[in-house]
Amino acid sequence: MERLDKFLSDAGVASRRELKALLKTGVVQVNGRPVTDGAMKLDPAHDAVLLRGEPVEAPRRVVLLLHKPAGFVTSTEDPRDRTVMELIPPRYLRQSVVPVGRLDKETEGLLLLTNDGELAHRLISPKHGVEKRYYARHAGTAGEEDVAAFAAGLTLRDGTRCRPAVLRPLGPGESEITVTEGKYHQVRRMMASRGMTVAYLRREQEGALSLDGLPCGSVRELTEDEIDRLSSGNGSSPANTLYSG
Ligand code: URA
């Protein structure tokens, strides 16, 4: 059993505060009767809740894909900076989505948000080895020795060991980097350890998901199919070649 106002706010109908006023107007019905008291207890599995005659669905799992612009911090709140939450429509904020992992303030690209804690854990944990592919513009040009060093597993300047990663030089000052973990400033620090300071960084792919033309600053909800593919296995693309064992 749970309170009607909690059920309605978890379902994304309105915030707890807004609900008080909404309920007073008599637009919410439970099992055919108007209810104005948010404290009423209901069983979401059995009781039918209607808002203006339309059924209100029980809270559901939401996974969002945001094309994060530079200048926003990956955090739910921040005293100084704008956060990625400012880019998320209120109806999703009411469903308690939070960022999965982190992109640096100046890094652009694919960032997932969800209200499914288990899924978030699976995506972040290095144990599951979900591949994240980045595009970088940087000082210098990556060469064969750099590629080999990434493949062997780099040691960063502070002694941190990284798992093997793929560096793909694209041309002078441009590379693609694929990693399966998410240490602090990892890609920037990996490139810096090879003398290639990163000037621009964008995450283009995570597992089977890519930005796929989603405009910078925009957000879209993943389909059930996409979520299923993310939740089963490691969610990596069929082209997964980083680890075979
Ligand atoms: N590596 C970085 O250095 N920054 C990011 O935002 C993500 C990966």
Residues whose N, C-alpha, C, O or C-beta is under 5 A from the ligand:
A	BS01	URA	R102 L103 D104 T107 H185 Q186 V187 R188 R189
